[in-house]
Structures are given as C-alpha cells and as structure tokens.
Amino acid sequence: MNLQTEQSVRDWLASLDPFEGIAIHCGQSDEEIPSDEPLITVACEDINTPAATLYIATLRIIVSSPSVIEGSLDSHRSLVASLRSTLADAEDMAEFFPIGITCAGASVNTWNESQGGDRWLSQVNMTLGLVES
C-alpha cells in the first residue's frame, strides 16, 4: 500500500497548476533525479494498521531545488508556498486513490527547511488516514 499511496499523492500534485512542469517522483522510484531543476519527492515510509481495514500512513513530501542557480531560492520559496496552500485544502486528494482505498483525512505534522548537497530542501511530514474497502 506504500507505493499506491505515493503514486496517488504524486498524481494529485501533478494535476495541480502550481506544479505543472515540476518533476514529481515517488520515494520508491528508479526514475532519474534531475540535478538542475526543482524536484518533488513523495515518500510513504510507514503504514500502521490500528484496525482491520484502517491504516495510518506516514508521508513525507520533499521539495528540492538546486541552490547553485541564480534566483533558485526565490523559485524554491514560491514552490513551497504553493505546496503549503495546497496542503491546507487537500480534500480533492482523495479522488486520486485507487478504488478500494479511501483517503479519509490528511494532517500536516511538521515542516523542515534546510540546505545541503547544493540544494534547497523543504520537507513536510504528514499523516494520512486510509480505509480499505
């Protein structure tokens, strides 16, 4: 279910105007990571099952932009602002989950900002409530 969750969130983000043209990868992906452009990575590392058909998914969305390109910090900040506003109203994300899995809710837990490896990094940690039917 981890990969399905990653793919559903990736597809939802890719459908939104602020992320048009931005590479969006799943954490469990063998796709090549671009080094000279912004990248969004969706990673679902843990899913707990507190009840028979109820799942609690721990999700990270990482925005990464090259820091060595002039103006990239402003571009990165704009992309992160778009992600913040998108996650504040994430109700339509549920439409992107496959039949049989319902996203019953999403909660943003923390945001982290850093710079490393010649990239600006912003990470949001979230919890998703999923129900299997």
N, C-alpha and C positions, 0 to 999 in steps of 0.2 A: 504494500500500500504506500510505502515511502515514495517510490518513483511516480505512481499515479498522482500523489499529492503534489509533488514537484512539477509535474507536467501540467496539471490543472492550473496551478498558480502562475506558471510561466505563460500558458496560453491566455489567461486572463490579462496579465500585464501587457502581453504583446498586442492584445486587441485594443488597447487604450492609446489615444492620440499622443499623450506626453512621451510615450516610449516607442513611438514609431521610428524605425531605423536603428534602434539600440539592440545590440546583441544580448539575448536573454538565454542563459544556459541553465540546465538542471545540474544539481550537485553531483548526480550520478550520470555524468555525461562524458563521452570521449571526444566531444567536439573541440576543435582548436580554439584556444582563447586568444582573442586579438590583443596585441600589446600596445597598439597605437590609437585605441578608441575606447570609449566607455563600455562597460560590461555590467550586466546584472546577473547575479547567480542566485538561484532559488535552491535551498538545501533543506531537505526534511531528514533530520538525523535520528529522530526517535519518535516512535508511536507507542503509547501505552494503552492498555485495554482495561479500564476500570469496570466494565460490564460487558456482557456477551456481544453486543453489537455497537457499543460506544467506544470511540477511540479519541485519545488526546494526542495531537501531533505537535511536536516542537519543530518550528520552522525558522530558518534564517534567510533573509534576503540581503544580499551584499551588493552595494553599488561601488564599482571600482573604476576609476578614471586615471589616465596617465598624468603624472604630475610634472613631467618634463616638457609638455607642450604649452606654449604661451596661452593664457586665458582658460586653461583647463579647470582651474579651481572654481571660477565663476560658473562654468558649464556644469561642473560636478555639483555645486550647491543648488543650481536650478533643477537638476535631475533629482536630487534628494528631496527638494521641496515638493516636487511633483509626486514623488513616492509617498511622502508624509501625508499630503492631502488625499491621495488615492486611498491609502490605508485607513484614513479617518472615516471613509464611507465605502466599505468593502462589501456591501450587500450583494452586488452583482457577481462577485467571485464565485458564489455557489453554483451559478449556471454552467461553469466550466468543468465541474466534477463529473465523472462518468456516471451513467445510470447504475444505480445500486449503492452509490456513495453520496451522502448528503452532507454538505458543509453547513453545520448548524450554528456556527459562530466563529469569530476571529477576534483575538485580543492582542494588541501590541504591548509587549512587556518592557523592552529596553531598546535604546538607540546607542550605538557606539560610533565614534569618529576617530580615525587615525590616518597616518601616512606611513607608508613603508614600501620598499621594493619599487621605488619610482612611481607609486600610485597613491591617489587619494582613496580612502576606504570609508564607507559608511555602512553600518550593519544594523538591521532591525531584527530583534528576536521576538517571535510571536508564538501564540498558542492557538491551534485550531481545534474545534470540536467537530468530529466526524461521526456520522451514523451510517452503518451498513444495513441495507435492507435486502 
